[in-house]
């Protein structure tokens, strides 16, 4: 791929609604943690960061999203939240948000079989026989 093949946008897309949000890559820094959490540091004019917040307003965390970096292809992820960043050097009309995404991975049959229970809840009632 040559430099001209990569577009200058980071695009988020809600899978269910099909709604998209384009963010200019010059305003973004991406960091991937070892726990497969990706932090997108977004420093942009306030009207752009407000668009990001509105995009995820009332977003159901169960729903998945896709992201595309520079037109290189769609990757699935789970939304984990938006954090306010701190930067004293930003102009007054700029804002700093950190978008947290988690790599989406569909578990294999072996992983599902070996899945540990996260709850030991058992109802303390019995279902009565209907007569």
NUZALO-397529 format. One record per residue (C-alpha): residue number from 1; residue in three letters; x, y, z. Coordinates in steps of 0.1 Angstrom, whole numbers, plus 5000, padded with zeros to 4 digits. Layout:
// NUZALO-397529
+-----+---------+------+------+------+
! num ! residuo !   c1 !   c2 !   c3 !
+-----+---------+------+------+------+
! NUM !     ALA !    X !    Y !    Z !
...
+-----+---------+------+------+------+
// end
This chain:
// NUZALO-397529
+-----+---------+------+------+------+
! num ! residuo !   c1 !   c2 !   c3 !
+-----+---------+------+------+------+
!   1 !     UNK ! 5000 ! 5000 ! 5000 !
!   2 !     UNK ! 5014 ! 5034 ! 4991 !
!   3 !     UNK ! 5009 ! 5066 ! 5012 !
!   4 !     UNK ! 4982 ! 5078 ! 4988 !
!   5 !     UNK ! 4962 ! 5046 ! 4995 !
!   6 !     UNK ! 4957 ! 5054 ! 5031 !
!   7 !     UNK ! 4930 ! 5080 ! 5039 !
!   8 !     UNK ! 4934 ! 5105 ! 5068 !
!   9 !     UNK ! 4905 ! 5092 ! 5088 !
!  10 !     UNK ! 4898 ! 5070 ! 5118 !
!  11 !     UNK ! 4862 ! 5058 ! 5113 !
!  12 !     UNK ! 4839 ! 5043 ! 5139 !
!  13 !     UNK ! 4807 ! 5025 ! 5128 !
!  14 !     UNK ! 4778 ! 5012 ! 5149 !
!  15 !     UNK ! 4770 ! 4978 ! 5135 !
!  16 !     UNK ! 4733 ! 4978 ! 5144 !
!  17 !     UNK ! 4724 ! 5013 ! 5133 !
!  18 !     UNK ! 4751 ! 5017 ! 5106 !
!  19 !     UNK ! 4759 ! 5052 ! 5119 !
!  20 !     UNK ! 4794 ! 5064 ! 5113 !
!  21 !     UNK ! 4818 ! 5089 ! 5129 !
!  22 !     UNK ! 4849 ! 5101 ! 5111 !
!  23 !     UNK ! 4878 ! 5115 ! 5131 !
!  24 !     UNK ! 4909 ! 5131 ! 5115 !
!  25 !     UNK ! 4940 ! 5110 ! 5123 !
!  26 !     UNK ! 4961 ! 5141 ! 5129 !
!  27 !     UNK ! 4941 ! 5146 ! 5161 !
!  28 !     UNK ! 4945 ! 5110 ! 5173 !
!  29 !     UNK ! 4971 ! 5089 ! 5190 !
!  30 !     UNK ! 4964 ! 5052 ! 5195 !
!  31 !     UNK ! 4979 ! 5031 ! 5223 !
!  32 !     UNK ! 4972 ! 4993 ! 5228 !
!  33 !     UNK ! 4976 ! 4977 ! 5262 !
!  34 !     UNK ! 4986 ! 4941 ! 5268 !
!  35 !     UNK ! 4951 ! 4934 ! 5281 !
!  36 !     UNK ! 4937 ! 4941 ! 5245 !
!  37 !     UNK ! 4923 ! 4974 ! 5255 !
!  38 !     UNK ! 4930 ! 5002 ! 5229 !
!  39 !     UNK ! 4930 ! 5038 ! 5241 !
!  40 !     UNK ! 4924 ! 5064 ! 5214 !
!  41 !     UNK ! 4936 ! 5098 ! 5226 !
!  42 !     UNK ! 4916 ! 5124 ! 5207 !
!  43 !     UNK ! 4926 ! 5161 ! 5210 !
!  44 !     UNK ! 4904 ! 5182 ! 5188 !
!  45 !     UNK ! 4882 ! 5213 ! 5187 !
!  46 !     UNK ! 4853 ! 5210 ! 5212 !
!  47 !     UNK ! 4826 ! 5207 ! 5185 !
!  48 !     UNK ! 4844 ! 5175 ! 5172 !
!  49 !     UNK ! 4848 ! 5160 ! 5207 !
!  50 !     UNK ! 4812 ! 5167 ! 5214 !
!  51 !     UNK ! 4803 ! 5147 ! 5182 !
!  52 !     UNK ! 4823 ! 5118 ! 5197 !
!  53 !     UNK ! 4803 ! 5120 ! 5230 !
!  54 !     UNK ! 4770 ! 5123 ! 5212 !
!  55 !     UNK ! 4779 ! 5093 ! 5190 !
!  56 !     UNK ! 4782 ! 5071 ! 5221 !
!  57 !     UNK ! 4753 ! 5088 ! 5241 !
!  58 !     UNK ! 4728 ! 5061 ! 5251 !
!  59 !     UNK ! 4750 ! 5035 ! 5233 !
!  60 !     UNK ! 4742 ! 5000 ! 5246 !
!  61 !     UNK ! 4775 ! 4984 ! 5257 !
!  62 !     UNK ! 4763 ! 4950 ! 5245 !
!  63 !     UNK ! 4762 ! 4963 ! 5209 !
!  64 !     UNK ! 4795 ! 4960 ! 5189 !
!  65 !     UNK ! 4812 ! 4987 ! 5168 !
!  66 !     UNK ! 4837 ! 4985 ! 5140 !
!  67 !     UNK ! 4866 ! 5008 ! 5135 !
!  68 !     UNK ! 4887 ! 5015 ! 5103 !
!  69 !     UNK ! 4921 ! 5032 ! 5105 !
!  70 !     UNK ! 4929 ! 5050 ! 5072 !
!  71 !     UNK ! 4907 ! 5027 ! 5050 !
!  72 !     UNK ! 4928 ! 4996 ! 5058 !
!  73 !     UNK ! 4898 ! 4975 ! 5068 !
!  74 !     UNK ! 4871 ! 4971 ! 5094 !
!  75 !     UNK ! 4880 ! 4956 ! 5128 !
!  76 !     UNK ! 4854 ! 4946 ! 5155 !
!  77 !     UNK ! 4856 ! 4960 ! 5190 !
!  78 !     UNK ! 4836 ! 4965 ! 5222 !
!  79 !     UNK ! 4830 ! 5000 ! 5235 !
!  80 !     UNK ! 4844 ! 5004 ! 5271 !
!  81 !     UNK ! 4840 ! 5042 ! 5277 !
!  82 !     UNK ! 4851 ! 5077 ! 5272 !
!  83 !     UNK ! 4875 ! 5094 ! 5297 !
!  84 !     UNK ! 4883 ! 5131 ! 5300 !
!  85 !     UNK ! 4920 ! 5137 ! 5294 !
!  86 !     UNK ! 4942 ! 5163 ! 5309 !
!  87 !     UNK ! 4965 ! 5186 ! 5289 !
!  88 !     UNK ! 4975 ! 5221 ! 5300 !
!  89 !     UNK ! 4990 ! 5229 ! 5266 !
!  90 !     UNK ! 4958 ! 5227 ! 5246 !
!  91 !     UNK ! 4942 ! 5258 ! 5232 !
!  92 !     UNK ! 4911 ! 5270 ! 5250 !
!  93 !     UNK ! 4887 ! 5258 ! 5223 !
!  94 !     UNK ! 4902 ! 5223 ! 5222 !
!  95 !     UNK ! 4892 ! 5193 ! 5243 !
!  96 !     UNK ! 4909 ! 5160 ! 5251 !
!  97 !     UNK ! 4890 ! 5127 ! 5252 !
!  98 !     UNK ! 4902 ! 5091 ! 5256 !
!  99 !     UNK ! 4881 ! 5065 ! 5239 !
! 100 !     UNK ! 4885 ! 5030 ! 5253 !
! 101 !     UNK ! 4878 ! 5000 ! 5230 !
! 102 !     UNK ! 4884 ! 4963 ! 5237 !
! 103 !     UNK ! 4893 ! 4939 ! 5209 !
! 104 !     UNK ! 4864 ! 4918 ! 5200 !
! 105 !     UNK ! 4870 ! 4881 ! 5200 !
! 106 !     UNK ! 4845 ! 4854 ! 5195 !
! 107 !     UNK ! 4854 ! 4825 ! 5219 !
! 108 !     UNK ! 4862 ! 4791 ! 5204 !
! 109 !     UNK ! 4843 ! 4760 ! 5214 !
! 110 !     UNK ! 4873 ! 4749 ! 5236 !
! 111 !     UNK ! 4873 ! 4783 ! 5254 !
! 112 !     UNK ! 4835 ! 4781 ! 5259 !
! 113 !     UNK ! 4839 ! 4746 ! 5274 !
! 114 !     UNK ! 4866 ! 4758 ! 5298 !
! 115 !     UNK ! 4848 ! 4790 ! 5307 !
! 116 !     UNK ! 4848 ! 4796 ! 5345 !
! 117 !     UNK ! 4815 ! 4805 ! 5362 !
! 118 !     UNK ! 4814 ! 4841 ! 5373 !
! 119 !     UNK ! 4784 ! 4837 ! 5395 !
! 120 !     UNK ! 4773 ! 4811 ! 5419 !
! 121 !     UNK ! 4737 ! 4824 ! 5421 !
! 122 !     UNK ! 4711 ! 4797 ! 5427 !
! 123 !     UNK ! 4675 ! 4806 ! 5433 !
! 124 !     UNK ! 4663 ! 4794 ! 5467 !
! 125 !     UNK ! 4628 ! 4785 ! 5455 !
! 126 !     UNK ! 4613 ! 4756 ! 5437 !
! 127 !     UNK ! 4589 ! 4757 ! 5409 !
! 128 !     UNK ! 4555 ! 4744 ! 5421 !
! 129 !     UNK ! 4537 ! 4717 ! 5402 !
! 130 !     UNK ! 4507 ! 4730 ! 5384 !
! 131 !     UNK ! 4475 ! 4710 ! 5392 !
+-----+---------+------+------+------+
// end
